[in-house]
Amino acid sequence: MAHWKNIPGNLTKISVGSRSNVWGVNSAGGIYRFTNDDANPWVNVPGGLKEISAAADGTVWGVNSAGAIYRYTGDQP
């Protein structure tokens, strides 16, 4: 039997690139990044998307409600 742990939060989309690269969006378009901290599991990232995709190499891509495509560059110098 599989075991599941509830992670507090409310998302409509989630994408996992790796154990440490987990992203999601909520119904209002808010973007969230998983912190791996049970006390504060999600941090809000500025912007608004309706779709999000995280890759194993750490890149994150998204599409907003108007269909515009974005790539997250917040971790780059």
Buried (B, 14 or more C-beta within 10 A) or exposed (E): EEEEEEBEEEBEBBBBBEEEBBBBBBEEBBBBBBEEEEEEBBEEBEBEBBBBBBEEEEBBBBBBEEEEEBEBEEEEE
